[in-house]
Amino acid sequence: MSWPRKVCSLPLVQFAALVALAFFQLCLKIPVLDSCLIRDEGMYGYQGRLVLLGYHPILDAWENKPYGIYYWSAFWQLVTGTHSAFTLRLASWAAWVGILIGAFYYNRIH
């Protein structure tokens, strides 16, 4: 299977649908954006904080998730300068939007 030379530009209707989905998902998160973290989100934040302090995830503080999740959390904590629940939920929303767009484009070229 060969890769296409050029991926077609995104039609306006499909772009609007992606923006609407991202906005809808953000609206679902608004009531809990700053509430306390539970289970996985808290662990992502903790591991991300350890990455910023120079520790290595899994070796220094073990958890069985992929490395990328912790580095993504650390990136958002570094960019915003805080490790609040709002920051971590914003990071999860941004990851969700990225996955949505990636899946859409992957589906278009295959």
Secondary structure as UniProt FT lines:
FT   HELIX           12..29
FT   HELIX           30..32
FT   TURN            33..34
FT   HELIX           39..52
FT   TURN            53..54
FT   TURN            58..60
FT   HELIX           67..80
FT   HELIX           85..109
//
